[in-house]
Amino acid sequence: MPVNGFNIGKDCALNVIDATHGAITFNLITSFTAKQKTKDQHIVGLDGVVRPLILPDGWEGSFELERSDSQVDDYFAANEAAYYSGKNIQSCTITETISEANGSLTQYRFTGVMLKLPDSGAWKGDASVKVKIDFFASRRLKVM
């Protein structure tokens, strides 16, 4: 739902697919960020000209959500239990779908994604519990 030709936060939807757990529906995601990581190098030739070399090095980001059930805690508890019982923890994918201002849809798929839970929320009287999930992805591919 763009407004006056500009994207707003409501224009983005996320789907997380895990090889072990299938589709994961994280309830009430309130923010999403993604940043390209690069390996940067400056090459200086004998002619004195600096030439930049910027190589893709994956993607990182996070999403925040309001806790409404135990799903996030259960997901990370299951992965931790699997790790300590010697099971292989598989990567997952995140598909980002954006409603563009012109009415079209754009999709990007993050592959080789590993999730971590840096903040499972603070419990306070008369306040919602905000959870943060970070991710690292090998690549981001345009789907449509």
Beta strands, then each sheet from edge to edge (+ up, - down):
strand 1: 12-18
strand 2: 22-24
strand 3: 29-44
strand 4: 50-66
strand 5: 92-99
strand 6: 105-119
strand 7: 130-137
strand 8: 139-142
sheet 1: 2+ 1- 5+ 6- 7+ 4- 3+
sheet 2: 2+ 1- 5+ 6- 8+
end
